[in-house]
């Protein structure tokens, strides 16, 4: 298979395949699950074939002409390949975990359809180089997300789903206005044609509004903790694999690969990122709901990714790419551990739990290891990403910001380990065993991967170095 | 020799750790054999490398200056040897002491993982692998404390956060250094600590000294003494962390930063050292539990090392480094003896013990030698290295630091007189557990005796380690003209400095005797006259309420800040979405729905109004 076929398959296998899931559901539940896993597996496997291309560092562009500047353009470069591998792989693991987690739920046809479509649209978004198609996939994701957050259909839950949808949709529409303004200036929606162009500050503001709403950056973040009412698999998908990473990926695609930031934006963005990170870490320290703590932790960590991208030097950007991978693995692990605990204890407040290490040794250990990775402790993968981002910040001369970022890391240490202590250590309040094999297997695998990605960091680092190099043509 | 050998020093313990983690808890003998064999292999490797002296291995890693550079040179070879030696002793000791521990599997795995990390940190010649291994020790630290018991995870968290803070400070210092010098290779950096470099030095000093347990980053150590396994205390706070912390501090102040005698950084280090010596030993003096008492001494002694290195003069630096290895030996021995007592008696509370020397003569002998060594009694090793630190401190011209060091010596001896008197000598306490006391098993006693013998050897034949281990470290790194002939410093009994030191010991003895008489001849009350002295009593009261505990205050700060961030920023933002946006939307909707009241005339009026506005806009535009 050549590169183009692989890429087109990566995008369209899950998108079209997802629509056939209800058909498989007509046959039997087992067939549907198997088909979904197969689709997810194919989506995860296909982009891995592109790794050699990514390491080569080249760029391939697929272009299908269409009227009104709506050309269908896919760009295959280390950025898109790296991001699609991370998202689809974590997405696949979450589908496998779902087999155990969603076993007894209703509407599984809809669930699997939306999840696979979700991942497929992410693939489309990652490879799109046309702003309009970017927006299209962006909104498909928003719709999937809306249905999935409110999956349990309780009145209160649907309200939270609406909140998430309205905030992100509002952000996206504002972003679309920004795209239109750019079109007004450059006369094209084609990102590859406008590399290096300086765009007006108002367009930057509009686009950033969209990005920040999607990646849940303060002050557009509160929908994300509220979205914790979704099934845990969905939250993991939102936090680790797909949704919030869209914002940071699009930032890199638009502002590092594409046009340049005008005026004071390069100075303002790192500050926004660090402040967002700190506020969210503070909120995570005060929260007592298991999933809300983890959600705020995501908001906080996303700040680091933004920080790495916005300081715009090789070290920082490289660290930010690594961060996407490491945070994806570790945060998926944390959420899925939380899923096992909540599934078994039917409790969400960490003060009501305790001593679960005895009955859930694998889950507890996985939670601890993933926490270490999120905090940024070696030998786990998260260390390298956080280290590089902070080093990049120092190199750009922002020593005070780097200090605040490290302070945030100490807060992270405090709230994650306190959560671990309250849930897994101390006196047992509810005894609940681990149940489904697929669930425990996936969290164990994610914990091991967090460790391996640190020990063998040189391999993912090759990919991220290539990704950084492919945009470093304008790095100062 | 193949440079890959350096990697083996990391891989051998790491592989042992993996294997030890896999062996099921029931299998005992295989685990213990494997542990001893692996640590013996590490020692053999370290001895071979020590003979090698220099070796470098610099493979590429992540690119951009981040390479996996390992470098063996006399200093790192020396520390490597020491680490491997302590690992073997602890492995032997653990076969008896940790046999029936419920988490024995994790314990062994973490011990060997710590050894792998420590070896890696010592060999790293690039800051990134250094931080990688250095911070990696946080994981084993957390684990080793957490397996201690039900409530020990609190102490584990405390240790983790304090050490993590220190490590992050070091990371920041490395960042500044990298940004300013453009390289991460440690042996290529040599800068004067001024301006931003001074900030970098202070930050990295916090990292190094914090690992060694200097004040105020020490508060987890006394807590861990109670909560964590005693073998952990002997391994990490007593040996590994001191070796690593002081090793890095010495490298920073000898190679990476040029610390000059009398410079601001030198004064800073000496001040930190002096404060640590005095305050920690004052706390040690009043402790009622043997393990806690030892742990405060583990803090206090770091002060001597930092004071010595901070002097910036040859005698002081050599003394500081020599004190590091001496301290590791006697403090490890002391913790192991405490463990031996605990093994038989089930407690280390001083008032519940007493008169154990008869039943446990070997433990008592080991303890006595080590206690005399730490107190600086001639001719043991502690005497020699402390003398060197005194000489160094005097040589800088700041006599105050030497006085602080002597003050520390008084209370050190006083507290060990109290400890030894109330545990091994004197009359058995009435509260002593009613168990048949006998000497601990051979695997426990032998490591203690080896350490005691080493204390004697390093003291009596002090030229041996000074010339063999310490001199190569300082070679060419002290200012020109400073000779490295240790005989010149008259490390014998007959010079004024030694005279003052011996006077201190005498004073300590009198202090103890007075307190013992005052306390109704109960040795564990011997420190009460100082504990209850006016003025001191209040301060001790605060210290016991943890007012000075940086962690307790830090957590209050973190929680306060978080509360403000959450209730002051996050919740108001959410309020805007939840209440403001929805109510404005609702009101707008309500207004519009009122306008649609179904009356024909009303709609006609709307249309007319709209038409007028349209006309106005068009005429304005045209």
Interface residues (C-beta under 8 A of the other chain):
Chain A: X163 X167 X218 X219 X221 X222 X223 X278 X279 X280 X281 X282 X283 X284 X285 X286 X287 X314 X315 X318 X372 X375 X377 X378 X379 X383 X384 X387 X390 X391 X393 X394 X395 X397 X399 X402 X403 X406 X409 X410 X411 X413 X414 X417 X418 X421 X425 X426 X427 X457 X458 X461 X465
Chain B: X61 X62 X63 X64 X128 X131 X132 X133 X135 X136 X138 X139 X142 X146 X150 X151 X153 X154 X157 X160 X161 X164 X165 X168 X171 X172 X174 X175 X176 X178 X179 X555 X558 X559 X561 X562 X563 X564 X565 X566 X567 X569 X570 X573 X574 X577 X578
